[in-house]
């Protein structure tokens, strides 16, 4: 039996419990001063505070002195699009001239440009590139993440992307949870018949993904000029029948009913929500759907920010994620997302910590093992170059990670 002792923790701050936190509970964190943790075989065996060491700590094989620093659970990024070919930096001049997201998409750019490059990329190219992204995320304190397909829009490439993620989940320290998002855009070959594209995804691609156990969730982009609510419902009903958990991109640009659909269908999370209306908010609250908010996308696009403060007041669990992708958010820095959540969403530091730990963990069905620091849970934690959560929300542009511990192993 191997044991790791992390001692001299100034403040150990964590949400508590294996459920999505909403309303008042969103801001309830446990704070233990002068704490210590004993980790055995990748799991937390005991946590103490008040300067007391856990029983048997003197027999630990390895010891890390936190030096009076803040320790939190490892961060969980609940929304990424990290497998892709090419980049889209050439869109910057178009955006500076006033072209919007849908303008670029309608012109054959945006997602469709990435689709062409991803189809052309080999498995090895995508694997190497994505592994580099995971390394970078880990250095920022992220120890688990969700990742979507959606840059293939046909069977071969969608499956290739998900196979990359499956292999990385097996070989990389990061826990990677995959989402099938074949309905991310309408490809050129189905431009005149999007219903036929939905049929193809439902009858050909989705069953193959399920049979090969390549994804746990299915997602659809419900938006003007992409998929309407009727098409989205058909796609999600098929996904649900096959055993996928449900996610929906909704209300990013226009509120066309995607968030209402999320509530009606019991989706585990609804993503973006910049333009959500009152009916959509009520549907999320009634359906117990986690609002997966993406402030760095709002920042990069110069768009409005999702009404996260109102969501908390209405009892909707709020998570904050990076939305890392080559078009609308080319950043995987979840620390910056935390800064934006505080400044733009007006979330308290305790609410922010919940939004990047236990709430996204529950939204990827991992709340029972990650997202909090509690005895029996997986030993994913971050030692920060900070004294408290206020400092993490205050400083931006610098990586404040001192050390990352993943499954009880010192990583960086």
N, C-alpha and C positions, 0 to 999 in steps of 0.2 A: 504494500500500500504506500503510495507516494502522497505527501502532504505539502501544501504551500501555506505559509503564514504571511498575511499582509497586516502589518502592525503600524501603530502611530498614525492612524487616520484622523485628521482634524475633525472633519464632518463626513459621516456616511449618510448620504441623502438618497432616498428611494421611495417611489410609490409602494404600496403594499397590496397584495392580493393578485389573483390571476384572472381578473375581469376588466372589461372596459370601464374606465372612470369617467363619469359625466357630472355636470352641474358642480355643486360644491366639492364633490370628491375629486374633480379634476385637479384641484389645487391642494389636495391633502397629501403631503409627503412625510415620511418618517425621517427624522434627523437625529442621528446618534453621534455624540461627541466622544473624542478620544477612543475610537473604535478599533477593533481588530477582527479579521476574518480568517478562519481555517478552512482550507479547501482540500478535499480528498477525492482523487480520481475524477476530477473535473466538476465536482459538485460542491456547493457550499455546505460544510458540516456544521459550523457554528459561527455566530456573530456575537461579539461582546462590545461593551462600551465602558465609559468611565475609567479608562486606563487599565482595565482588567483584561488579561489575556485568556483566550479559550483554553479549556482543559486539554492537556497534552500538547500545547503549542511548542513546548521545549523540544519535542521530538520531530518537529517539521523538517523535511529534507531541504526545503528552500525557504528563505525569508526575504520579504521585500519591505523595506521601511518607507512608508508613504510620506514621511517628513512633515506631518501635520497638514497635508493637502486634502482637498475635497476628493471623495470617491463616490461615483454614481454607477448605476447599471450601464452596461454597454449600450450604445445608442442603436436604435432600430430604424432603418430607412424603409418605410412602407410603400414606396412608389418610385420605381425607376424604369428606364428603358435603356439599359446599358449595353445591350448586344446590338451592334449596328456596324455597317460598313461606311467608311468615309466620314466626313464632317460637313458642316454647312456654313462655314464662315463667310462664304461668298454671298450669303443672303443679307449680310449687314448693310451694304449700300442700299438694297431694296427697302429695308426697314427704315433706314434713315430718310428715305424719300417719301415715307408715309405708307408703304405697303403693309397691310395687316396680315395676320396669320392665315385667314381664309383667302385673301387675295393671292398670296404666294402659293397656297394649295391649289387654287383654281387654275393657276398658270402652269401647273405641272411640277412645281417645286415642293418645298416642305417635305412632308412625309414621303411623297412619291419619289423624290430625289434620293432619299435614304433607302427606299425600297430597291431602287435599281442598283445601288452600290452594295447593299446587303445581299441581294441575290447573286451578285458577281463574286462576293468574297467566299473564300474557302472556310471550311470548318476550323482549320488550324489558325487562319488569320483572325477569325472571330474569337476563338478561344484565347489566343495570346493577348489580344487587345482588351478583352473583358477581364482577364485575370489581372492585368495592370490596373484597371479601374477598381477592382476589389482590393488590391494592395493599397491603393491610395485612400479608399474609403476607410479601411482598417486603421490607417495612420491618423485619421480624423476622429477615431473613437467609435466608429460604426462596427458592430460585431454581428449583425444579422440584417438581411435586406430582402425585399421583394424585387423581382425583375420580370418584365413582360416581354413577350414576343410582339409581333405586329409590324415588322419591317420586311415581311416576306409576302404576305397577302396571297399566298398559294401554298400548297401542301409541303413541297420540298424544302423551301426556305424557312417556313414557320417551324417545321420539325427540326431542321438544322439548328436554328436558334435555341430551341428548347433543349436539344441534346447538348449544346454548349453549356447551358446553365446546369443541367443535370451533372455533367462531368465536373464542373467547377464546384458544385455543392459537395461532391464526393472527395475532391482533391484539395480544395482551398480551405483554410481555417474558417472563413466566413460561412455562416448558415445562409443559404440562398433558397428562397421559396419562389417557385415559378408560377406565372400567370399566362394563360393562352389568350392573346389579344389579336386573333386573326381579323376581327372587325375593327381595325384601327383607321382605315381609310378605304376608299373605293379605288381599286387598281384600274389602270387605263383599259385593260381588256374587258372590264365589266362596267365601264363608265355609263353606258346606255341602259344597263339592266342590273342595278344594285340588288334587286330582290334575288336574282339568280346567283349573285355572289354570296348572299346570306345562305341560300340553299346549299351551295357548294361547301361552305364552311361547316354548316350543321350536319350535312350528310356524309361528307368525305373527310374533312380535316379533323374536326372535333373528335369523332370516334377514334381516329388513329392516334391522336394525342393522348386520349384517355387509355386506350389499350396499351400504349407503351409507357404509361405512368410518367408522362413528361411534365405535367402541370397539375396543380391543386385547385387553381381558380381560373375563371374565364371573365374577360372584361370586354366592353364594347364602348366605342366613342359615340355617344348620343349627342348630336350637335347639328346645327344648320349646315347644309352642304355635305354632311357625312351620313349618319344613320338616324332615321326618325324613330319615334317611340315604338311604332308598330314593328319595324324591323328589329329593333333592339329587344323587344319583348320576345319575339320569335327565337332569336339567337340565345337569349338567357334562359328561356324555357327549355330549350334543347340542352343547354349546358347543365341546368339543374337536373334534368332527367338522367343525364350521364354521370351525375355525382360530383360535378364541379361546385365549389363555392363561387358566389357571384360578386363581381365588382362592376362599377359603372363610371366611366368618364362622363360627367354631366355638368351643364350650366357653366362651362368655361367662358363661352362667348355670349350665348343666348340661353335663356331659360325656356326650353321647349318641352319640358316634362320629364327629363332624365332623372332628376332627384325624386320626383314623385314615384316614378317607376321603381327606383331603388327601394323606397319604403314599402311599396306594395309587394315587391317580390322578396323582401327580406334579405337584400344584399348585405354582405358583411361590411362593405365600405362603399362610399360614393366619393369620387375624386374630382378635384378642382374647385367647383362651386363658387366661382367668382361672381356669377350673375344670378345666384339662387334667389328665388322669390319666397314670399311668405308661405305659400302652399307647399313648396319644396321643403322648407325648413320644418314645417309641421309633419310632413311625411317622414323625414329622417328621424325626428324625435319619436314619433309613434312606432316606427319600424325598428328602433334600436340600432340604426345604421351609424357606423363611425364616419365622420366627416374627415376625409383625407385631404387636408389643405396644403397648398403648394406655393408658399409665398415667394420663393426665388423665381418662379415662373412669372408671377405678377411683376416682380422687380425687373426682370429681363425684358419683358414685353411692354413695360410701361403701362400695365393694366391696373384695374382696381384690385383690391385685396378682398379675399373672402371674409364674410362677416363672422369671424371666429368668436369674438366677444359675445355676440348675440346667440351664437350656437351654444356656448357654454351656459348662458343664462336660460336657454330653452331646454337644457338637459340632453344635449346631443354630445356624445363623446367626440373630442377633437384630437386628431393626430396631425402632425406636421412632417412632411417628407420633402425630398429634394426634387423629384420629377426629373432626375438627370436624364438628358436626351440631347441629341445633336442639333436640335432646332430651337426649341423654346426655352430650354434651360441647360446650357452646357456647363453646369457646375454640379459636383457631387459632394460639396462641403456642407454637411448637415449642421455644423456649428454656425454657419452663416444663416441657415434656415432658423436656428434658434434665436439669433439676433433679430431677424425680421419678425418672428412670431411675437417677440416682446415689443418691438418698436411699432410695427404696423398693425398687428392684431390686438395690441394692448393686453397681452397675456402676462400674468405674473410668472416669475421664475419657476415656481412650483408647478404651475399649469403647463409651462413649456416642457419641463422635465417629463411630466406624464405624457405629453404629446409626442415625445421622441423615444419613449421606452415602452411602457405597458400598453398604451392604446394601439400603437402600430403592431406590437407583438400579438395582441388579440386579433387584429385585422388580418393577420397572416396565420392565424390558428396556432400560435406558439406561446400564448399567454401563460400556459401551465408550466413552462420550463425556462422562459427568458422574460426580460422586461422589468424585473424587480430583483433586489438583492435580499433573498430570504433563504433560510435553511432548507435544503433539499433541491433548490433550483440550480440550474447550470451556472457555473462560475464565470460569467461574462461581466467584466467591470473595467472601469476607466479610472486611473489616477490622473488628476488634472493639475496643471500648473496654475492653481487657483485655490482660494480659501473657501469660496462659497458659490452657489448657483448664480447669485447676482453678478459675480465677475464674469461668468460664462455668457450671460445675457448682455453685459456691458461692453466687453471687448469684442471687436470684430476685425477680420482681416488677418488674424494670427491664429496659428494652430496651437491651442492651449493644452493639448494632450501631453502628459508626462510619460505614462505607460499604459498599454492596453493588455489586459489579461483575458484570454479567450479559452473557455473550457478548462480553466486552471493552468493554462500554459502562458508564460510570458511571451508576448508577441513583439512589441515595439516600445 
